[in-house]
Amino acid sequence: MLDNKFIMFLVLYQTKSFTKTAQQLFVTQPAVSQQIQALQQELNVKLVDYHHSQLTFTTEGLKLAKLIEQINTQTQQGLSNITNPEKRQSISFGTTLSFNEMIEPDFIQQLATDYPKIHCEIQNTTVIINQLISGDIEFGLIEGNFDRQSFANILIGQDEFVGVCNEEHPFSNRTISIDELLTSQLLIREPGSGSRFIFENWLAGMNYDLNDFNHMISVGDIFTIQQLLNKNLGVSFMYRSAARSLPDSFHLSTFNLNNFEISHELNMVYLPGTPKETLFLDMANSISKILSKQKRAKP
């Protein structure tokens, strides 16, 4: 279990206030200050700065707060599995919109045979990572980047990032230049999305950014982007598995972009030391089989 000084520091990080920390923990404000000073002395590192009534955290302080948050979440999850039998019969996870398109409803259908209670959050990569840290979910299915020092992961596979358009679009089944792409209307996910992050990184490597597009629509919903593509209202980029999972009523096609060869990992991520790690391995294997089945059905 965590020492009280660490818990107090975590509350201070969350409230950003000595006064609110004292109120929340039912102690005096000087007691909070003393405990934080004692923690800094114990660790021999400066964790906070307090100048002109403004509390800030040092780089080391921010790292420690995240570490305490993860340890606290792991502890609570472990204790819950020991003391609450119903918790062992439930599962909570998050998946990105792109990942969700690839594997549902097949994955939840498989989970339902073992878990009477299932909670699924569909969010972007950034939100899923924060939910893991806070303990709101037990694992995440993401295609975006994550801190490999802070999270454990199971590699589910690699997926190719491709250009997608309506089959009647001028780009359909062609190889185009980036100059041609910049003249088209780009349909792209919201900030924080893994697919947007990947595309923006590629653009930066080519000395471009999203502001170079004359026309762009940012949408926080992959289904809406698919509908817009189906109506021939622009072009987008998504994982081949996500495009493959669309019904035949969507008349979409792919196109190639010069110097655009990107594949990205599909990962299950979770906090290290989780009591369900062995179960997660089985789940990851099930997801791999779902993706392989789709690939055989629609090469």
N, C-alpha and C positions, 0 to 999 in steps of 0.2 A: 504494500500500500504506500501511497505517496505521503511524504512528510508534510505537515501542515504549512510549512513555509512555501512549498511548491504549489499547494492548492491556493494559498493566498496570492501568490504571484500570478497564477492563472486567472483568478477572479479580477485582479488589478488589470491584467491585459484585456480582459473582456469588457470591463466597465470603463477603463481609461480614466479612473478617478479614485484617489485615496479615500475620499468621503463616501462614495457609493460602495466601495469595497468594504469599508468599515460597517456600513449599514447592512449590507448583504450578509456579512459574517457575524454580525452582532458583537463587534468589538469596537474599541476606540480608534480614532484615526492615528494617534501616536503609536498604538500597538502595531498597526499595519506598517507604518514607516520603519519601526524597529525590526520587524520580521523581514522586510525587504532588504534592509541594510545588513542584517545577519546572513541572509541568503547570498548577497553579493560578496561578503567577506568569506563565507564558506566555500564559494566557488572561485573566489579570487578573480572576479570579472565584473565589470560595470554592466548593469542590466537596464537601468532607467536614467533618464535625465529629467530634471524638473527646474525649468527656468521661466520666470515671469508668469507663474501660474499655469504653465503649459507642460503637461506630462508627455514625454516621448520615450520610445524604447530604442535601445541600441540594437545593432545587428545581432549581437549575441543574445540580447533580451528577446528579440523576435523569434530566433531559432529555439530558445529554451521554451517559450510559450507554446510553440507548435509541438515540440517534443512532449511537453507535459500534457497537452490536449490529447495527443495520440495515445500516450500511456494510460491516461484516465479513461479514454474510450475503450481501450483493450481490456482494462481491468473490469469495467462495468459490464462489458459483453461476456467476459469469462465468468463473472459471478452470477450473471443472469442465467447462463446456461446451466450452472450448478444448482442454483436455488429455485429456478422457475422451470418446471418440466414443460409448461406450455410453450416457452420460448424456444425450446429445442425442436418444437414441431412447427415453427414459423420461419420464414426467410424473407429478408428485405434486401432489395438491390436496386441499383440505378443503371440505366442504359442510355446511351446517346440516341438521338433520333435516328441517325444513320444505322447504328447497330440494331436498334429496335426493328427497323424496316427489314433487316436481313433475317432475323431469327424468330420473330413472333408471327403467329401465336404458338408455334411449335414448342418453343422453350418452356413457356409457362404451362403448356399442356403436360409436358413431361414432369415439371416440378410439382404439379397438382397431385400426382400419384403418391408423393412422399410428404408433402407439406399441406396441411389443411388451411393454413393461413399464409398468404403470399402478398407482399407489398412491393410494387414496382414503381419507381420514379423514372420518368422520361425527361431528361435534362441535358444541357450541354456539358462538355467535359469539365469546365471550371466548377460548375455547381456540384457535379458528382464528386469531385475531389473534396470539396468543402463538406459535403454530406458524410463522406467517409470519416473525415477528421472529427466531426461532431458526433458520430455514432448513429446518425439517422438511417444509414444503410450499412449492410454488412460487406457488400462487394459492389464493384462497378464494372460495367462493360463499356470500354471506351476505345476510340481509335486515335485519340489525341495524345499529346506528350504529357508526361507526369514525372514527378521527382522519384527516381528509382532508389534513392537513399532513404526515402521516407515510407515507401509503399512496396509491398511484395506484389508480384505479378505472375500470372500464368499466360504464356504466349499461346493464343488460340490459332493464329494464322497470319498470313500476309494477304493484303488485298490491294489491287491496283486502283489508282485514282484516275478517272477517265473523264473526258469531256462528253456531255450529253446534250442532245438537242432533239427537236421534233424531226421525224423522218423526212419531212418536206422542207426543212431548213436548208439554206445554201451550204452549211458546213457538214451536212449529213454524209458520213462515210468518206470524208476528205481529210487531208492533212493540211492544216492552215498555219499561217505565221502569227506571231503575237500582234503585229500591226492590224491584221484582219480581226483578231479577237477583240482588240480595244475599240473597234467600231461597232461591235455588237452590243446588245443589251445583256448585261450579266445578272444572273439570278444567284444570290449568294446568301448563306446562312448568317445569323446574327453574331456579333462579337462574343467570344467565349466558346464558340463552336470549334470542335477539333478540325472539321473539314475546312472551315474558313482560315484557321491558323495555318494549316498546311499550304493552302493556296496563296495566302499572303506571304509566307516564307519563300515560296518559289518565285513570286513576283519580285520580291526584294532582291533575290539572287540574280534576277535579270535586270535590275536597276529600274523597276517599275513599282507602282503601288496602286491601290484601288482608285485613287483620285484620277488616275490616267484613263479610266473608262468614262466615255461620254454619257453612257446610260447604265444605271445600276439599280437593282431592286434588292434590298436586304430584308429577308423574311426569317422569322424565328420558328419556322415550321417546314420540315422537308416535304410534307404532303402538299402544301400550297405550292412549293417550288415545282413539284412534279406536275401539278395541275396546270401551272403556267407554261411549263415545257410542252405539255400535251396540247395546249392552245397555241403553240408556236410563238410565244411571247418573249423568247430569249434563249440563252444557253446557260448551262451550269456545269459544275464539276461534282462528282460524287464517286463513291466506291462502286466498283463493278458489281459486287454482290448486291448492293442496294438497288442498282439499276436492274439487275437480273431478277430481283424479287418482285418487280412490278407486274401487274396482270397484263395479259396480251391486249387489253383494250387501250392501254397507253401506247400510242404509236410513236415511240422514241427510238433514237438512233445514237450512235457514238461518233466522235470525231477525234482525230489526232492533232496534237499541237507540237510544233517543232521544239525540240529540246525539253519536252515535257514527258519525263519517264519517272513516275513516282509510284512507289508502293509503300504501304505503311502497315505497321503492326496492328493487329486486333488483340487487345489484352483484357484479361480479367484482373482487376487490381483490388487490393484489400490491405488492411493493416497487418503488419508482421505479427506472428504469434497468435492469430485468431484460432479459437478451438475448432472451427469448422474447415480448416485448411484442406484436410483429406476429402471432405465433401465437395469443396470447390474444384478440386482436381477432376472429380467425376463429372461435375457440371460443365467444366470447360471442355472435356472430352465429348459430351453430348452436343455442345454448341458446334464443335468442329464437324461432327457428323451431319448436323443440320445444314451447315454451309456446303459440305461436300455433296450432299444430296441435291441441293439447289443447282450446284455447278454441273452435275451430271444431267439434270433435267433441262437446263438452259446453258449450254457451253458458252 
